[in-house]
Amino acid sequence: MHRIFGAAALAAAVGFGSAAHAQFLVIGNDEKAIYDNAGKLMLSPPGKDTVTVVSIRDAAHPKIVATLPLENSIIGPPTNLAVTPDNKLALVANSVDVVKDGDKMKNVPSNLLSVVDLTASPPKVIKTIELGKQPSGLAINRAGTLALVTNRADNSVSVLTISGQNVAVAGTVAVAPAGAASEQVSAVAIAPDGRHALVAKAGANKVALLDIDGANVTYKGYDMITGVFPYNVQITPDGRFGLVNNNGASGSADGQADTVAVVDMTADPPRVVDQVTVGDAPEGLAVSPKADIAVTVLTNGAGNVPPGAFFHHAHSVAVVLRAEGNTVRKVSEIDVGRLAEGVAFSPNGRYVYVANDLDSDLTVLRLTGTKLVRAGSLKLPGHPASMRGSTP
């Protein structure tokens, strides 16, 4: 959401020591910020957050292989972590900390990112890096050599280089004046050729274009108006389309229909060419490695709004989008759990995983044609606020 804010034997069995065959989901469980039955956000002292590593080598039957004590947050889009393409490292950002403010608790921006060695048995944190204020969305390039992190409270993007297990800050790119609340950079996606990136500027209703040359990342001032509160962004693996979740005027579920903006990435410069109406409050967003399918997850007033609200619903919704020729259209949808946040594809594109924050579980869906069907579930040790895999 966007207010400011393991045993060794088991590890060996699922292949921690064999990264070539390892396939993981990394899930951030936020135990500091929980919605009560009235849809109100309740803050608790820190210290109970975890990050869960899930093996999806058997894509239909995901298994938890490790859970690490590691701070993370539901504040921001569910993309504040990422996995390198070789499944050897995970990067986990903590966007906000919860601190005492008199007799109450409040969120304050954090600036920390943790590097997790997924090849260790069990996985472990090997480094902590300081970034800008409130690191939120992450993206790693296809080569696994560069990561970008949006710093929401600084309106900047941190540039990280990756070489083996060494992750280092290479620079910071300002994409709006520091402290301008009307900008709020929230998420980032890197094109498959590694030459450009899209940065969602939620408060400004825009997406910025970055140029990338090695570790040199620049912003030349080109923005696209994409819709109301663009909160999450992805680029299809073939590089043809950028997809932008427009979260809506309230920045949350409000009963109004919201859209996914379609950006033509083959144009020079890229530009918005269509809007696809998907439903109320699209937040989680993932694209298939097959390039023609994407899934956007609507929070849909399922758990974070008052039960008496006309737009309250029992379930969040996963919406399937399909690229056909030069167009993208909505083709199907399915109910998932309450306050669904993160979404990811299996590397073969046949399975989709949706993390349900209030249900503390993972919904496993099988993609059959252009429809998702239930294939199972996995109980999680906390409230999953974010989730990513190594697929785009």
N, C-alpha and C positions, 0 to 999 in steps of 0.2 A: 504494500500500500504506500501512498506517497505523502503522508504527512512528514514535516521536517522531523523536520525532525532532524569384539575382536580377538580372537585367539590366533596364534601364529599358524597352527595347523589349518585352520579354516582359511587364513589368508593364502597359504600355499596352495590349498585346494582350488581356489578360484583364480590363482595365477598372478599374485602380486609380483613375483619374480620374473614374469614373462610378459613384459609390456606389449610385445607384438600381438599377443592374443587377448590381453586385458581390455575390457570395455566397461567403463564406469559411468554412473551418475553420481554427482556430488550434490547433497541436499543440505541447505542451511536451516536449522531448527531454532527459531526465536522463541525463548520462554520468558522474555521480559515484557513483551507486548501481546496481550491476548484480548480478544473481543468477548465480552460477556453476553448473556442471553438477550440483553436489550440492544446489542449491536454497538456498545460503547467500548472504546479502547481502554484497557486497564494496564497500567505500567507497574512492573515489579522490579526489585533490585536485580542487578546483573549477577552472573556467575553460574547460570544453569543452561546457557545456550550450548548447542552441539552442532557438529557437522557430520553427517552420515554418508559413508561411502557405500554405494550399492553396485554389485557386479551385475551386468546385463549380458555376460557372455552367452548365457541361455536367455535370449531376449524375452521369451514368454514367461520366464520364472525368475524375476529379479531376486537377489539375495543380499542382505546386509552383511558386509564383511568387516566394517569398522565404524565406530562412532567416536569422534574426537571432541573433547571439551574446547570449544572455540566460539568466540563471540561473533554474532552476525545479526542481521536485523530485517524485519518485515518492511521497514520504512524505505520505500523506493521500489522500482520494478523488480521482479523476481530474477534479475540477471546480475546480481552482485557477486557472482562466482563464475568460474569457467574452468574447463579442462583442456589441457594441451592436446593437439591432434594425435600424439603418440601415447596418450593416456598415462604419462609419467608424472605430470605435475597438475595440481589444482591451485588456482588462485582464489582466495576468499576475502572479500572486503567487508569491513564492518562500517556501515554508513553512519550509525548513531550509537551513542552510549546513553544509558539511563542513569541519572544522578538525582540526589536529594535536592529539593528546592523547598526549604522550610519543612512543612509537614506533608508535602506532596513529592511526587517524582516527575521528572521531565526529561525529554529527549534533548541531547546536545550533539552537534556534529562530531564524529570521530574522524580519524585520518589514517587508519591502519589497514594494511592488507597482509594476509598471511599466505606463505607459500607452503604447500603440502606435498610431500614426497609420496606419491602413490605406489612407487615400487618398493618401498620399505614394508616390512612385515612385522606388525601392522603399519599402515600409513602414519606419518608423523609430520608435524610442523617443523620446517627446517630454517625458516627465516621470516621476519616481520619487517615490513617496509612502511615508511611514512609517506603519505601522498598528500593531496589537497584535502580540503574540508568536505566531509560527507561523500566519500567514494561510493558510487551507486552502481551504474551499469558497467560491465566488462565485456571485452571482445578480444580474442586471440586470432592472429592471422593464420591462414592455411598452412604456412611453412612452420608455424610454431616458434617463430623467432621474435615476434612483436606482440605486445598487448597494449590496449588502450583502456583507460578507466575514466569515466565521467565523475568529476567532483562537483556535486550538486550545489553545495553552499559557496563554492568558489567560481562557478561558471567556467570551469576549465577542464582540460583533458590531460591526464598524466600519460606519458609515453614510457613504456617499460620494454627493455630488451630481455630476451630469453636465450640463454646459451647453456645447454645441459641443465644443471640444477641452479645455475646462476641467474637470478632475476634482479634487474637493477633499473633504477629510474634514469631515463635518458633525457628527459625534458618535460616541460609543461606547456600546453597550448591554450591560450585564452580564447574562448569563443563568444564571450560577452563580458561586459564590465563586471568586475568582482563585486559581489554583494547585491547585484541587481536581481531582486526576487522575481521580477517579471520574466526572467530568462529561464532559470532552473534546468540546467542540462541534466538529463536523467538516464539516458541509455545510448549505446554506441554499437555499430556494426561495421565490420571491415569487409570490403568487396573481396571476392575469391582471388582476384589477380593481385591483391595486396597494395593497390595503387591509390585507392580512395577509401573513405569511411563516411558514414552518416552518423550525425549526432543529434539526438532528439533534444530540442529546447522547449520543454513542456509549457512553461509559463508564457512563452512568446508565440505559441501555436506554429512553430517552425521546426525544420530540420536543417542543420548546417552540413555543408560538404567540406571534408578535409582532404588534402592531397598528401600522399605518403611516398617518400623516396628513401628506402632503407629505414633508418631510425629517425629521419628528418620528417616531421609532420607539421604541416602548415595549414592555416585557415585564412583564406583570402576574402572573406566577407560574404560569400555566396550562401544564401538561405532560401529554402522553399517553404511557403505556407502550405502546411499539409492537412490542417484540420484543428479541432478544438482539443487542447491539451495532449499533444503527441507524446506518449509516455514510454513506448517500447518500439524498437526498430530491429529488423533483420533484413538480410540480403540473400536472395536465392543462390544456391551453389553454382548455377550457370552464369551468374552475374547479370541477369536480365532485369530483375525487378528488386526494388527496395519495397518493403512492406512496413507500414507505420500504424501502430495501434493508437487511434485517437480516443483517449479515455473519457472525454466528455466535459461539459461545462463545470460540473461539480467536482471533477477529478475523482469521482467514485460513482457507484450505481445511483441513478436517480430516476429510473423508469423511462428514460429517453433512449432512442436508437442512436448508436454511435457507429463509427466507420473505421475501416482500414484503408489508409491512403496507399495508392499504387504509384511508385516512382519508376520511371523509365531510366534505368541505369546505363542504357546504350546511347542515350542522347547526350549531346555535348552543349551545355552542361546538362546533368540529370534534371528531370522535372517531374512534377506530379501530373499523371495522365488520367487517373480515375479514382473513384471512391467506391468501396464496397460496403454496403450496410450490413452489419453483423449482429447488432444487439447491444445490450446495456453493459457498458464499462469493460471493454476489452483490455486485458492487462498482460497475462502470459502470452508469449508468441514464440513459435518455433517453425523452422522450415525443414522439409525432408531432404535427405542427401540425394534423393531422386530429382529434386528441383521443381517438380510440377505440383507438389502438395505442401500446404502450410496449415498449421493449426493455431488459431487464436482462442484464448480462454476468457470468457466473460465472467467476472465476479458475480454479476446478475443479482445483486442484493441478497446474496446467500450467506448471511452471518455477520456482516458488518454494517447493517442498517437496522433500525427498530423493527420488531416483528409486526407492528401495526401499519407500517408504511405500505402504500399500495404497490410499491416496487420491490417489496420483500419476497424472496422465493426460497424454496427448500434446497435448491441445487444451483451450483454454478453450471456453465455450459461450455463444452468444447466445440468450436465451429471449424469445419473443414473448408479450406479455400483451395481452388484448383486453377493453375495457370493453363490456359488454352490459347495457343497462338499469341496474340498481342494483348490478351485480356486476362483478368483474374476475376473469378466469381465464387460466390458461396454455393457449396454443393450439398452440405449436410451438417447436422449437429447432433450432439448427444449430451444428456445430463451427466454430470460428474458429482463430486462431493461438495462440501460447504467451504466457501471462501477458497476456491482453487486458485493457486498462484502460479507455480512453476510448471513448465511443460517441456518435454524433450522427446526426440525420436530415437529409436534404436539405429545403429549404424547401417543396417540394411533397409531402413525405412518402413519396415513392416509393422512395427509396434510404436505406440505412443504412450508416454507416461505423464500422468497429471498428478501433481502434489496438492492435496487438500488440507489446508492449514487447520481448520477447526476440527476435522475428523482425524487428524494425525495419521494419515495413511496415503498410500500411493495407488491410484487407479491405473491398471494396465489395460490398454485398449489395443485391439488388432485392427489394422487398416485393411479392409476388404473392398477393393475397387476405390470408391471415393467415400465409403462409409466407415465409421469407427464402431466396433462392437466390443463389448466387455470380454476381457480374457482373464481377469483376476485382480487381485489387490495385494498390497503389502503393508502391514502395520509398521509405523515408524515410531521412534523413541521420543518424538517431540512434535512441535507444530511446524510443518515445513513451510518456510516463508519464501524460499527460493530454490531453484534446481536447474542444473545444467548438465549436459553430457559433452562429449567431444565432437558431436555432429554440429553442423552450422546452426 
